[in-house]
């Protein structure tokens, strides 16, 4: 089974909780918006430490390290054929300044032409109600867990 780990960055602003989400890059997601955003995350092997992977993937997808702060464990779940492990941390980041790594894809399919695409094409801060409409459905439980754990603090 594939494994993935990630970190959701959150902040409090104007009396509400905001989360930083990334829009998945590449041609498949280019014209999609609803449920086409993700927590910064990435796959890892069985011998890799999930927290280290979560930090690495955050840096690769946003061009910035995870801000220092208290990590809030959001646990694991199975979604889309993967085991996802997530954390959250409170902090701030300039979403407009984020720069992602890239991946290669044959595009158009079966054309023999390979193109480079950003892994994520943009990042934005969303209030939690809006995030619920943007986030891929398999990750919504992590938003709920964040809300319950942050409200308890």
C-alpha positions, 0 to 999 in steps of 0.5 A: 500500500502506498504511503503519504505524509504531509503538514497543514499550515494554519493561522488565526486571522480576524477571529477565524482559522485559515489553512494553507492549501495547494492546488495540484499542478499538471494538466489534469487539475488545471481547470479544476477548482472544487475538491482539487486542492490538497494539504502539502504532502507526498509519498514515501517508502516503508523505511522513511520516517513520515514526519521527515517526509512531511517536512520534505514535501512541504519544502518541495511543494512550497519552496519554504521549510515548515515554520517552527512551532508545536506540531499537532498530530492529525493521525492516519487514515486510508484514502484513495488507496493510500495511508495518509499521515498528517500533522498541523502547525500554526504559522504564516507563509506568503502564499503568493511567494511559494515556488514548487518543484516540478515533475515530467509527464508525457503530454498530450498522452501518447504524443511522445512529448514530455513536458515539465509541470509544477507539482503544485501550481499555487497556494492559498489561504482559505477559511475552513468553510471554503477549504471544505469545498476546495480540499480533495474529499479524501483529506476532509477528515484532517480538516475536521481533526484540525478543527477539533484539536485546535479548538481544544487548545 
